[in-house]
């Protein structure tokens, strides 16, 4: 488990609050956790050549 502390501006806070209310969630933390599932992340090495990265 990872804990993240974020500072939301007023507009972002309103978006999270609305999402929370629409989905009958209890906390903003639950809302953010569900919102994150809409994204797909891909991690690639930035300073390595593909050949070096995939060698075992």
C-alpha positions in Angstrom: 0.0 0.0 0.0 1.2 3.5 -0.8 0.1 6.7 0.9 0.1 9.8 -1.2 -0.5 13.4 0.1 -1.7 15.8 -2.6 -2.7 19.4 -2.6 -5.8 20.0 -4.7 -6.7 23.4 -5.9 -10.3 24.5 -5.5 -11.5 23.3 -8.9 -9.9 19.8 -8.4 -11.3 19.6 -4.9 -14.8 20.3 -6.3 -14.4 17.6 -9.0 -13.4 15.0 -6.4 -16.3 16.1 -4.1 -18.9 15.8 -6.9 -17.5 12.3 -7.9 -17.7 11.2 -4.3 -21.3 12.4 -4.0 -22.5 10.9 -7.3 -21.0 7.5 -6.5 -22.2 7.4 -2.9 -18.7 7.2 -1.5 -17.9 8.1 2.1 -14.5 9.9 1.6 -12.6 11.8 -1.0 -9.8 9.2 -0.6 -12.3 6.5 -1.9 -13.2 8.8 -4.8 -9.6 9.4 -5.8 -8.9 5.7 -5.6 -11.7 4.9 -8.0 -10.9 7.8 -10.3 -7.3 6.5 -10.7 -8.6 3.3 -12.1 -9.7 5.1 -15.3 -6.0 5.6 -16.3 -3.4 3.3 -17.8 0.2 3.8 -16.9 3.2 2.6 -18.9 6.7 2.8 -17.5 9.7 2.8 -19.8 13.3 3.5 -19.1 14.3 7.0 -20.2 18.1 6.9 -20.3 18.8 3.3 -21.3 18.8 1.7 -24.7 16.1 -1.0 -25.2 18.9 -3.5 -25.8 20.6 -2.8 -22.4 17.3 -2.7 -20.6 16.0 -6.1 -21.7 19.2 -8.0 -21.2 19.1 -10.5 -18.4 
